[in-house]
Amino acid sequence: MGILNLSEDVILVELSNDNLKIAKELKAINETISKKSHDNIIIDFSGVEIINSSNISNLLILRSLLQDSEHQLILSNVAMTTKCIFVVAGLNKTFNFVEDNTAALAAIKNASSPSSARSQ
């Protein structure tokens, strides 16, 4: 897992391709965010082909932690197979999916801009 601070309020998490490692990585992120929840999180799935229920559970926990602090969780570079798992689970509308990390940064910037706050 790679963790990069892209800015003072955006963290990029690059997941590994091993389901057991992904669960541990997401749990570690959840523990970190529960102590310090002033960051938006982009999770890069470019190395992930498929996820399991434990990984989805950890993502739901992370999403909840971030929403409580009015921050975003964005999933980028999600493979079609993985995205289908979210659809079958009925969670495709629960998470914010974007094509790549550039689109994720743009989504965070747009959500935090004053004009987007007025239009909501």
Phi, psi and omega in degrees: 000137174246138177236124180235134172274107182280333175200186182293342180230018179227126177244134175255126178246120177258111183283152175281180181259012181252122183304320179293321177292322180301315180300315179294320180296314180293322178297318178297319177297316179301317179295320178295314182293326180295335178269330185217091189252048178247033180231148167274145183240130171250125176252118182268115181264016187300335178263006186251130176262322185210151178234164180244181184296327178296319179294318179297318178300315178296324177293321177296320177296313179299317178301316180296316178300317182289320179297322179300330180257013178060040175241169187251149168244122180236132179257123182240159177055041183276125180294153182303319180300315180293318179298324178297327177297318177296322179294312181298324180281354181075024184249007182294335178267348181283326183252155178263110179260135174227162185293317183209181184291330176295316177295326178295315178298320179296320179296319178294316180298316180295321181291331183264357180285147181303325182292326179287328178293324179289328184280351182275000000 
